[in-house]
């Protein structure tokens, strides 16, 4: 699948997007991931759809309808509460940024039970 992505030509789309809002997954009280929201645009949806088509034969990735544009900014080995941080920055607008490179890597959250 990675080889297919490396060989693919990406559509020529504007990758400048508004960044704003902050969230935590799976829930703020016991977060494993902290993220910034990315405004959903037609250009970003087009890029997502293109990548989804490339990866479909490999059965990789989430269902197309579950696409939520975001930037993961932190991953936590153990669940932590992010409620105070989200209270301060949860709705903050961070501005518009140009994306100059796309890096794809596998992201796995493991459940370490004792």
Steps between C-alpha positions, in 0.01 A plus 500: 500500500784740585663428163171582324486834679863578415430432131171691488472843349299724727243745370615860479297651785546798729627364829462820703257438783360667806611333821276545802348324792661232709370164606594175664427139417337278614372752759650805675501335845713205386670616182752299301517750212496882493412663168444833323206536264552569129225679306326261261532639147415367154874479422568291810199278431627451143844398626347263756277340236798457265709331772205283601467373142871413487481310830165323441657187342718458810205528742695763694358790695163598640175519311481804273205647690700511825749760369570764767785734400738563789865521602610267776728704725550258790460133583499377857630162611255506792162676500511857634240765570505785248188677627688803639702544180191465282323755719776751420565422133209285385347767274807707421568587136865444409490652151557387144798282413639366174568128496816436297547128562288197576658221702312173543580262781325232700346614825416231755377551854576188699312394807756390761310299758695377805 
